[in-house]
Amino acid sequence: MKIQSMAAALLLLSATVCAAAAGPDRGSALTLTQALEAAVSQDPWLSGSQYREQALRNESVAAAALPDPKVSLAASNFPVDTFDIHQEPMTQLTVGITQMFPRGDSRGLGRRQKQELAAQEPLLRQDREARVTTRVTQLWLEVFRAQETIRLIGQDRALFEHLADATVAGYASASGGARQQDIIRAQLEITRLEDRLTVVRQQQDTAREQLAEWIGAEAQRPLPQTFPDDWSAPALPTETGSDQTLYRQIRHHPALLAFDQRIDAMDTGVELARQKYRPEWGLFAQYGYREDDLTGRDRADLFTVGVTFDVPLFPGNRQDKDVGAASARAEALKTEKLLLARQMMAELETAMAGLRRLEERQALYSGQLLPQMAEQADAALTAYNNDDGDFTEAIRARIDELNARIDYLSIRAERLKTIAGLQYLLTVAGNEEEGFQP
């Protein structure tokens, strides 16, 4: 009775595996490529960056233009007793125009600074796309890991249910050698698997909601039931522990190059502050109209022209401080770039070490551990069927095999997540072909 029941359970398990492998319609599955395309196309930050770049380029044109001229209209030297324009010879109506010229090369430097700030936006967009790609990839893999874990647990849960039914039947007939503790153990393992399913479903729900932040309702679609093609790891330095080696790997990253653009803009700001040591010039012209005098004699109209400029005689509390402040901001930005570079180098070295260990574990599981676990489970089940083994040992061997398959699934997912992180760190600005490609 026991042998027939076990055989029937295994046959049913094989049918369950085949049905699960068929899965839902693949046409409705959300592939990783579709998720990435949706996330990038729906990211409002990228649109905002384009608007910021457009604004800065418009400001660069405005910064190079001269200030608007000022026009003045005046009635000068009116006698206050009669307000008669003919009474006094100096009374006149005047119109004037004034044009100011900014200090030194302020206009050219202001235009260059805006252009340098605008040039960082395409780099920031490349960095953003790489970040979004990495984040969505890792969330997609997390949903996939949870989905496949649920499928694996569901397969073994079906097996344990039928084992429990077979054990109950054997115990009731008293012909299969089944014991009451075998029934309890089988039911206990089913309960544990149910609890495990609940935990993994919670993880899947959490990952889907996080993925929905990037792609909306598309995150609720089922995923394919096979891993995406294993991405090969990017070219990594064989030498580790050297700052120069690691920096050579990341120096063309768009995030660092965007910092370079901001630093250039800050250096231009220092030069712009130095222009305050130079005077600001102004040119003015004025025309004065005068009426004939009381006797009818013609009085000449008057024309005035001149220049104005300021003299920075006391620069200690203004110009010197402005230049010092601009220089300090530029140096502070350089330290921020240094900190970012150090952080990225540390992340790169950590990811490289983690990838090597994950690949070692993946090879160990696929080459040795999984086949050994399967052999152990089959041997324990065969021994129990032949009344030469313990039911608890057979169940434990099957649970160990399930755990090994779930661990192997997690290792593969973590490996791909680590590769996604490495692809971000090794993104090369301006060369999309060397960026992350799923």
ChimeraX attribute file (.defattr): number of C-alpha atoms within 10 A of each C-alpha:
attribute: neighborCount
match mode: 1-to-1
recipient: residues
	/A:1	17
	/A:2	21
	/A:3	17
	/A:4	12
	/A:5	20
	/A:6	22
	/A:7	14
	/A:8	16
	/A:9	21
	/A:10	17
	/A:11	13
	/A:12	16
	/A:13	19
	/A:14	14
	/A:15	13
	/A:16	17
	/A:17	17
	/A:18	11
	/A:19	11
	/A:20	15
	/A:21	12
	/A:22	11
	/A:23	12
	/A:24	14
	/A:25	9
	/A:26	13
	/A:27	8
	/A:28	11
	/A:29	16
	/A:30	17
	/A:31	17
	/A:32	22
	/A:33	14
	/A:34	12
	/A:35	21
	/A:36	22
	/A:37	12
	/A:38	16
	/A:39	22
	/A:40	19
	/A:41	13
	/A:42	14
	/A:43	16
	/A:44	10
	/A:45	13
	/A:46	19
	/A:47	12
	/A:48	13
	/A:49	18
	/A:50	14
	/A:51	13
	/A:52	15
	/A:53	19
	/A:54	14
	/A:55	13
	/A:56	20
	/A:57	20
	/A:58	15
	/A:59	17
	/A:60	23
	/A:61	16
	/A:62	15
	/A:63	19
	/A:64	16
	/A:65	14
	/A:66	12
	/A:67	13
	/A:68	9
	/A:69	13
	/A:70	11
	/A:71	13
	/A:72	10
	/A:73	13
	/A:74	11
	/A:75	13
	/A:76	14
	/A:77	14
	/A:78	18
	/A:79	14
	/A:80	7
	/A:81	7
	/A:82	9
	/A:83	12
	/A:84	11
	/A:85	21
	/A:86	19
	/A:87	16
	/A:88	16
	/A:89	16
	/A:90	16
	/A:91	20
	/A:92	21
	/A:93	18
	/A:94	19
	/A:95	16
	/A:96	17
	/A:97	15
	/A:98	18
	/A:99	18
	/A:100	18
	/A:101	18
	/A:102	18
	/A:103	18
	/A:104	17
	/A:105	16
	/A:106	21
	/A:107	21
	/A:108	15
	/A:109	22
	/A:110	23
	/A:111	21
	/A:112	21
	/A:113	26
	/A:114	22
	/A:115	20
	/A:116	23
	/A:117	22
	/A:118	25
	/A:119	19
	/A:120	21
	/A:121	23
	/A:122	18
	/A:123	21
	/A:124	20
	/A:125	20
	/A:126	23
	/A:127	23
	/A:128	20
	/A:129	22
	/A:130	25
	/A:131	19
	/A:132	18
	/A:133	26
	/A:134	23
	/A:135	21
	/A:136	25
	/A:137	22
	/A:138	23
	/A:139	23
	/A:140	24
	/A:141	23
	/A:142	22
	/A:143	26
	/A:144	25
	/A:145	24
	/A:146	23
	/A:147	20
	/A:148	21
	/A:149	24
	/A:150	20
	/A:151	17
	/A:152	19
	/A:153	21
	/A:154	18
	/A:155	19
	/A:156	20
	/A:157	20
	/A:158	17
	/A:159	23
	/A:160	25
	/A:161	16
	/A:162	20
	/A:163	24
	/A:164	24
	/A:165	18
	/A:166	24
	/A:167	26
	/A:168	20
	/A:169	18
	/A:170	20
	/A:171	19
	/A:172	13
	/A:173	12
	/A:174	12
	/A:175	11
	/A:176	20
	/A:177	14
	/A:178	21
	/A:179	15
	/A:180	11
	/A:181	11
	/A:182	19
	/A:183	20
	/A:184	14
	/A:185	17
	/A:186	21
	/A:187	17
	/A:188	14
	/A:189	18
	/A:190	19
	/A:191	13
	/A:192	12
	/A:193	19
	/A:194	15
	/A:195	12
	/A:196	15
	/A:197	20
	/A:198	13
	/A:199	14
	/A:200	20
	/A:201	17
	/A:202	13
	/A:203	16
	/A:204	21
	/A:205	16
	/A:206	15
	/A:207	20
	/A:208	23
	/A:209	17
	/A:210	18
	/A:211	25
	/A:212	18
	/A:213	13
	/A:214	22
	/A:215	23
	/A:216	16
	/A:217	12
	/A:218	16
	/A:219	21
	/A:220	15
	/A:221	12
	/A:222	18
	/A:223	21
	/A:224	20
	/A:225	18
	/A:226	9
	/A:227	17
	/A:228	13
	/A:229	8
	/A:230	12
	/A:231	13
	/A:232	8
	/A:233	16
	/A:234	15
	/A:235	10
	/A:236	14
	/A:237	12
	/A:238	7
	/A:239	8
	/A:240	14
	/A:241	10
	/A:242	10
	/A:243	13
	/A:244	11
	/A:245	14
	/A:246	21
	/A:247	16
	/A:248	11
	/A:249	19
	/A:250	21
	/A:251	19
	/A:252	17
	/A:253	22
	/A:254	26
	/A:255	24
	/A:256	21
	/A:257	21
	/A:258	25
	/A:259	21
	/A:260	17
	/A:261	20
	/A:262	22
	/A:263	21
	/A:264	17
	/A:265	24
	/A:266	24
	/A:267	18
	/A:268	22
	/A:269	24
	/A:270	21
	/A:271	19
	/A:272	22
	/A:273	21
	/A:274	20
	/A:275	19
	/A:276	21
	/A:277	18
	/A:278	17
	/A:279	16
	/A:280	17
	/A:281	16
	/A:282	16
	/A:283	15
	/A:284	17
	/A:285	15
	/A:286	17
	/A:287	16
	/A:288	20
	/A:289	16
	/A:290	19
	/A:291	20
	/A:292	14
	/A:293	14
	/A:294	12
	/A:295	7
	/A:296	9
	/A:297	9
	/A:298	11
	/A:299	13
	/A:300	12
	/A:301	13
	/A:302	14
	/A:303	13
	/A:304	11
	/A:305	12
	/A:306	10
	/A:307	12
	/A:308	13
	/A:309	14
	/A:310	11
	/A:311	11
	/A:312	14
	/A:313	7
	/A:314	10
	/A:315	13
	/A:316	10
	/A:317	8
	/A:318	13
	/A:319	18
	/A:320	15
	/A:321	13
	/A:322	19
	/A:323	20
	/A:324	15
	/A:325	15
	/A:326	20
	/A:327	18
	/A:328	14
	/A:329	17
	/A:330	20
	/A:331	15
	/A:332	14
	/A:333	16
	/A:334	17
	/A:335	12
	/A:336	12
	/A:337	20
	/A:338	14
	/A:339	12
	/A:340	15
	/A:341	20
	/A:342	15
	/A:343	11
	/A:344	19
	/A:345	24
	/A:346	15
	/A:347	15
	/A:348	24
	/A:349	18
	/A:350	13
	/A:351	20
	/A:352	22
	/A:353	12
	/A:354	16
	/A:355	20
	/A:356	13
	/A:357	14
	/A:358	19
	/A:359	15
	/A:360	11
	/A:361	18
	/A:362	20
	/A:363	13
	/A:364	13
	/A:365	19
	/A:366	13
	/A:367	11
	/A:368	11
	/A:369	18
	/A:370	18
	/A:371	13
	/A:372	14
	/A:373	21
	/A:374	18
	/A:375	14
	/A:376	17
	/A:377	22
	/A:378	15
	/A:379	15
	/A:380	23
	/A:381	23
	/A:382	16
	/A:383	16
	/A:384	21
	/A:385	22
	/A:386	11
	/A:387	15
	/A:388	11
	/A:389	15
	/A:390	15
	/A:391	23
	/A:392	15
	/A:393	15
	/A:394	21
	/A:395	21
	/A:396	16
	/A:397	21
	/A:398	22
	/A:399	19
	/A:400	17
	/A:401	22
	/A:402	21
	/A:403	16
	/A:404	17
	/A:405	21
	/A:406	19
	/A:407	16
	/A:408	20
	/A:409	20
	/A:410	20
	/A:411	19
	/A:412	20
	/A:413	21
	/A:414	20
	/A:415	24
	/A:416	25
	/A:417	22
	/A:418	21
	/A:419	24
	/A:420	27
	/A:421	23
	/A:422	24
	/A:423	23
	/A:424	24
	/A:425	27
	/A:426	24
	/A:427	25
	/A:428	24
	/A:429	21
	/A:430	14
	/A:431	9
	/A:432	12
	/A:433	9
	/A:434	13
	/A:435	20
	/A:436	23
	/A:437	11
	/A:438	14
